[in-house]
């Protein structure tokens, strides 16, 4: 019997305390009983985490680029250092977005 738990030790303890069949399996053969656990990770099962992060990074990139265009085209003079800071922030966000969207290597 497979038991699904989150990637935490507390979840493991709850599953073991609440399931007498699992307790008996651990008394008989702990290694075989531990192999029956299926560990889930929210990053792998919840697609909305990545959607929210990608959306936030995309909005940050677009707003910074639009802001830089407005600053560059306006007649008001801004400090050159401000433009450099915005450029650095947007390039960091582009790198983070590329890292999220690149396929991860398989073991």
Contact map, one row per residue, 1 for C-alpha under 8 A:
11100000000000000000000000000000000100000000000000000000000000000000000000000000000000000000000000000000000
11110000000000000000000000000000000111000000000000000000000000000000000000000000000000000000000000000000000
11111000000000100000000000000000000111000000000000000000000000000000000000000000000000000000000000000000000
01111100000000000000000000000000000011110000000000000000000000000000000000000000000000000000000000000000000
00111111001100100000000000000000000011110000000000000000000000000000000000000000000000000000000000000000000
00011111001100000000000000000000000000111100000000000000000000000000000000000000000000000000000000000000000
00001111101000000000000000000000000000111000000000000000000000000000000000000000000000000000000000000000000
00001111111100000000000000000000000000000000000000000000000000000000000000000000000000000000000000000000000
00000011111110000000000000000000000000000000000000000000000000000000000000000000000000000000000000000000000
00000001111111000000000000000000000000000000000000000000000000000000000000000000000000000000000000000000000
00001111111111100000000000000000000000000000000000000000000000000000000000000000000000000000000000000000000
00001101111111110000000000000000000000000000000000000000000000000000000000000000000000000000000000000000000
00000000111111111000000000000000000000000000000000000000000000000000000000000000000000000000000000000000000
00000000011111111100000000000000000000000000000000000000000000000000000000000000000000000000000000000000000
00101000001111111110000000000000000000000000000000000000000000000000000000000000000000000000000000000000000
00000000000111111111011000000000000000000000000000000000000000000000000000000000000000000000000000000000000
00000000000011111111001000000000000000000000000000000000000000000000000000000000000000000000000000000000000
00000000000001111111000000000000000000000000000000000000000000000000000000000000000000000000000000000000000
00000000000000111111111000000000000000000000000000000000000000000000000000000000000000000000000000000000000
00000000000000011111111100000000000000000000000000000000000000000000000000000000000000000000000000000000000
00000000000000000011111110000000000000000000000000000000000000000000000000000000000000000000000000000000000
00000000000000010011111111000000100000000000000000000000000000000000000000000000000000000000000000000000000
00000000000000011011111111100000000000000000000000000000000000000000000000000000000000000000000000000000000
00000000000000000001111111110000000000000000000000000000000000000000000000000000000000000000000000000000000
00000000000000000000111111111100100000000000000000000000000000000000000000000000000000000000000000000000000
00000000000000000000011111111111110000000000000000000000000000000000000000000000000000000000000000000000000
00000000000000000000001111111100000000000000000000000000000000000000000000000000000000000000000000000000000
00000000000000000000000111111100000000000000000000000000000000000000000000000000000000000000000000000000000
00000000000000000000000011111111100000000000000000000000000000000000000000000000000000000000000000000000000
00000000000000000000000011111111110000000000000000000000000000000000000000000000000000000000000000000000000
00000000000000000000000001001111111000000000000000000000000000000000000000000000000000000000000000000000000
00000000000000000000000001001111111100000000000000000000000000000000000000000000000000000000000000000000000
00000000000000000000010011001111111110000000000000000000000000000000000000000000000000000000000000000000000
00000000000000000000000001000111111110000000000000000000000000000000000000000000000000000000000000000000000
00000000000000000000000000000011111111000000000000000000000000000000000000000000000000000000000000000000000
11100000000000000000000000000001111111000000000000000000000000000000000000000000000000000000000000000000000
01111000000000000000000000000000111111100000000000000000000000000000000000000000000000000000000000000000000
01111000000000000000000000000000001111110000000000000000000000000000000000000000000000000000000000000000000
00011110000000000000000000000000000011111000000000000000000000000000000000000000000000000000000000000000000
00011110000000000000000000000000000001111101100000000000000000000000000000000000000000000000000000000000000
00000110000000000000000000000000000000111111100000000000000000000000000000000000000000000000000000000000000
00000100000000000000000000000000000000011111110000000000000000000000000000000000000000000000000000000000000
00000000000000000000000000000000000000001111111011000000000000000000000000000000000000000000000000000000000
00000000000000000000000000000000000000011111111000000000000000000000000000000000000000000000000000000000000
00000000000000000000000000000000000000011111111000000000000000000000000000000000000000000000000000000000000
00000000000000000000000000000000000000000111111111000000000000000000000000000000000000000000000000000000000
00000000000000000000000000000000000000000011111111100000000000000000000000000000000000000000000000000000000
00000000000000000000000000000000000000000000011111110000000000000000000000000000000000000000000000000000000
00000000000000000000000000000000000000000010011111111000000000000000000000000000000000000000000000000000000
00000000000000000000000000000000000000000010011111111100000000000000000000000000000000000000000000010000000
00000000000000000000000000000000000000000000001111111110000000000000000000000000000000000000000000000000000
00000000000000000000000000000000000000000000000111111111000000000000000000000000000000000000000000000000000
00000000000000000000000000000000000000000000000011111111100000000000000000000000000000000000000000000000000
00000000000000000000000000000000000000000000000001111111110000000000000000000000000000000000000010010000000
00000000000000000000000000000000000000000000000000111111111000000000000000000000000000000000000000000000000
00000000000000000000000000000000000000000000000000011111111100000000000000000000000000000000000000000000000
00000000000000000000000000000000000000000000000000001111111110000000000000000000000000000000110110000000000
00000000000000000000000000000000000000000000000000000111111111000000000000000000000000000000100010000000000
00000000000000000000000000000000000000000000000000000011111111100000000000000000000000000000000000000000000
00000000000000000000000000000000000000000000000000000001111111110000000000000000000000000100100000000000000
00000000000000000000000000000000000000000000000000000000111111111000000000000000000000000100110000000000000
00000000000000000000000000000000000000000000000000000000011111111100000000000000000000000000000000000000000
00000000000000000000000000000000000000000000000000000000001111111110000000000000000000000000000000000000000
00000000000000000000000000000000000000000000000000000000000111111111000000000000000001100100000000000000000
00000000000000000000000000000000000000000000000000000000000011111111100000000000000000000100000000000000000
00000000000000000000000000000000000000000000000000000000000001111111110000000000000000000000000000000000000
00000000000000000000000000000000000000000000000000000000000000111111111000000000000000000000000000000000000
00000000000000000000000000000000000000000000000000000000000000011111111100000000001001000000000000000000000
00000000000000000000000000000000000000000000000000000000000000001111111110000000000000000000000000000000000
00000000000000000000000000000000000000000000000000000000000000000111111111000000000000000000000000000000000
00000000000000000000000000000000000000000000000000000000000000000011111111010100000000000000000000000000000
00000000000000000000000000000000000000000000000000000000000000000001111111000000000000000000000000000000000
00000000000000000000000000000000000000000000000000000000000000000000111111100000000000000000000000000000000
00000000000000000000000000000000000000000000000000000000000000000000011111111000000000000000000000000000000
00000000000000000000000000000000000000000000000000000000000000000000000011111000000000000000000000000000000
00000000000000000000000000000000000000000000000000000000000000000000001001111100000000000000000000000000000
00000000000000000000000000000000000000000000000000000000000000000000000001111110000000000000000000000000000
00000000000000000000000000000000000000000000000000000000000000000000001000011111011000000000000000000000000
00000000000000000000000000000000000000000000000000000000000000000000000000001111111000000000000000000000000
00000000000000000000000000000000000000000000000000000000000000000000000000000111111100000000000000000000000
00000000000000000000000000000000000000000000000000000000000000000000000000000011111110000000000000000000000
00000000000000000000000000000000000000000000000000000000000000000000000000000111111111000000000000000000000
00000000000000000000000000000000000000000000000000000000000000000001000000000111111111100000000000000000000
00000000000000000000000000000000000000000000000000000000000000000000000000000001111111110000000000000000000
00000000000000000000000000000000000000000000000000000000000000000000000000000000111111111000000000000000000
00000000000000000000000000000000000000000000000000000000000000010001000000000000011111111100000000000000000
00000000000000000000000000000000000000000000000000000000000000010000000000000000001111111110000000000000000
00000000000000000000000000000000000000000000000000000000000000000000000000000000000111111111000000000000000
00000000000000000000000000000000000000000000000000000000000000000000000000000000000011111111100000000000000
00000000000000000000000000000000000000000000000000000000000110011000000000000000000001111111110000000000000
00000000000000000000000000000000000000000000000000000000000000000000000000000000000000111111111000000000000
00000000000000000000000000000000000000000000000000000000000000000000000000000000000000011111111100000000000
00000000000000000000000000000000000000000000000000000000110110000000000000000000000000001111111110000000000
00000000000000000000000000000000000000000000000000000000100010000000000000000000000000000111111111000000000
00000000000000000000000000000000000000000000000000000000000000000000000000000000000000000011111111100000000
00000000000000000000000000000000000000000000000000000000100000000000000000000000000000000001111111110000000
00000000000000000000000000000000000000000000000000000100110000000000000000000000000000000000111111111000000
00000000000000000000000000000000000000000000000000000000000000000000000000000000000000000000011111111100000
00000000000000000000000000000000000000000000000000000000000000000000000000000000000000000000001111111100000
00000000000000000000000000000000000000000000000001000100000000000000000000000000000000000000000111111110000
00000000000000000000000000000000000000000000000000000000000000000000000000000000000000000000000011111110000
00000000000000000000000000000000000000000000000000000000000000000000000000000000000000000000000001111111000
00000000000000000000000000000000000000000000000000000000000000000000000000000000000000000000000000011111100
00000000000000000000000000000000000000000000000000000000000000000000000000000000000000000000000000000111110
00000000000000000000000000000000000000000000000000000000000000000000000000000000000000000000000000000011111
00000000000000000000000000000000000000000000000000000000000000000000000000000000000000000000000000000001111
00000000000000000000000000000000000000000000000000000000000000000000000000000000000000000000000000000000111
